[in-house]
Amino acid sequence: MSDHNEQHHIVPIRVYIAVFLTLIAMTWVTAYVSTVDLGRLNIFVALSIAIFKASLVILFFMHVKYGTKLTKMIVLAGLYWLLLLLFIAMADLWTRGWMGVPGR
């Protein structure tokens, strides 16, 4: 066995409770916002709330906030890859009209 001097960060239970209550509150906000007609802003508000909630889960429940630099780099690489794939898919949709293919 190798002798590592790794120190693990112990997260207080109050942090988990606060994050959980925030996620519950944001779920209620999501449900309420879905009943309000914001026009074209509905999708942006819904996605903003979803990104905020996903960030909380990634940072606290997946322990990325207190993780190593390698862990943070892997998470950022995954997010970069996701954005790249979404951009490629959207570029395909945006340019379909150029070739006579009906778009949306």
C-alpha positions as CSV (number, residue, x, y, z in Angstrom):
1,M,0.0,0.0,0.0
2,S,1.2,3.5,-0.8
3,D,1.3,6.1,1.9
4,H,-0.7,9.1,0.7
5,N,-1.1,12.2,2.8
6,E,-4.4,13.2,1.1
7,Q,-6.7,15.3,3.2
8,H,-10.4,15.0,2.6
9,H,-12.5,18.0,3.1
10,I,-15.4,17.3,5.4
11,V,-18.5,19.3,4.4
12,P,-20.7,20.3,7.3
13,I,-24.2,18.8,7.2
14,R,-25.7,22.4,7.3
15,V,-24.2,23.0,3.8
16,Y,-25.9,19.9,2.4
17,I,-29.2,21.0,4.0
18,A,-28.9,24.5,2.6
19,V,-28.1,23.2,-0.9
20,F,-31.1,20.7,-0.6
21,L,-33.5,23.5,0.5
22,T,-32.2,25.7,-2.3
23,L,-32.8,23.0,-4.8
24,I,-36.4,22.5,-3.5
25,A,-37.0,26.3,-3.6
26,M,-35.7,26.5,-7.1
27,T,-38.0,23.6,-8.1
28,W,-40.9,25.6,-6.8
29,V,-39.7,28.7,-8.7
30,T,-39.4,26.6,-11.9
31,A,-43.0,25.3,-11.5
32,Y,-44.3,28.9,-10.9
33,V,-42.3,30.4,-13.8
34,S,-43.8,27.8,-16.1
35,T,-47.3,29.3,-15.4
36,V,-46.2,32.8,-16.3
37,D,-46.2,33.9,-19.9
38,L,-42.8,35.6,-20.6
39,G,-43.0,35.1,-24.3
40,R,-39.6,34.3,-25.8
41,L,-37.9,34.6,-22.4
42,N,-39.6,31.5,-21.0
43,I,-36.9,29.2,-22.4
44,F,-34.1,31.4,-21.2
45,V,-35.5,31.6,-17.7
46,A,-36.1,27.9,-17.5
47,L,-32.6,27.1,-18.7
48,S,-31.0,29.6,-16.3
49,I,-32.8,28.0,-13.4
50,A,-31.8,24.5,-14.6
51,I,-28.1,25.5,-15.0
52,F,-28.1,27.0,-11.5
53,K,-29.6,23.8,-10.0
54,A,-27.2,21.6,-12.0
55,S,-24.2,23.7,-10.8
56,L,-25.3,23.2,-7.2
57,V,-25.5,19.5,-7.7
58,I,-22.1,19.3,-9.4
59,L,-20.3,21.6,-6.9
60,F,-21.6,20.1,-3.7
61,F,-23.2,16.7,-4.1
62,M,-20.5,15.6,-6.6
63,H,-17.8,17.2,-4.4
64,V,-16.2,19.2,-7.3
65,K,-16.0,22.4,-5.2
66,Y,-13.5,20.7,-2.8
67,G,-12.0,18.4,-5.4
68,T,-8.5,18.4,-6.9
69,K,-7.5,20.5,-9.9
70,L,-7.6,17.4,-12.1
71,T,-11.3,16.8,-11.1
72,K,-12.2,20.4,-11.9
73,M,-10.4,20.2,-15.3
74,I,-12.2,17.0,-16.2
75,V,-15.6,18.6,-15.4
76,L,-14.7,21.7,-17.4
77,A,-13.6,19.5,-20.3
78,G,-16.9,17.7,-20.2
79,L,-18.8,21.0,-20.2
80,Y,-16.7,22.2,-23.1
81,W,-17.5,19.0,-25.0
82,L,-21.2,19.4,-24.3
83,L,-21.2,23.0,-25.5
84,L,-19.3,22.0,-28.7
85,L,-21.7,19.3,-29.5
86,L,-24.7,21.6,-28.9
87,F,-23.2,24.3,-31.1
88,I,-22.6,21.8,-33.9
89,A,-26.2,20.6,-33.6
90,M,-27.5,24.2,-33.6
91,A,-25.3,25.2,-36.5
92,D,-26.9,22.3,-38.5
93,L,-30.4,23.6,-37.7
94,W,-29.5,27.2,-38.4
95,T,-28.1,26.5,-41.9
96,R,-30.7,24.0,-43.2
97,G,-32.5,26.9,-45.0
98,W,-29.4,27.5,-47.1
99,M,-29.8,24.1,-48.9
100,G,-33.5,24.3,-49.3
101,V,-34.3,21.9,-46.5
102,P,-37.2,23.1,-44.4
103,G,-36.0,24.2,-41.0
104,R,-38.1,24.7,-37.9
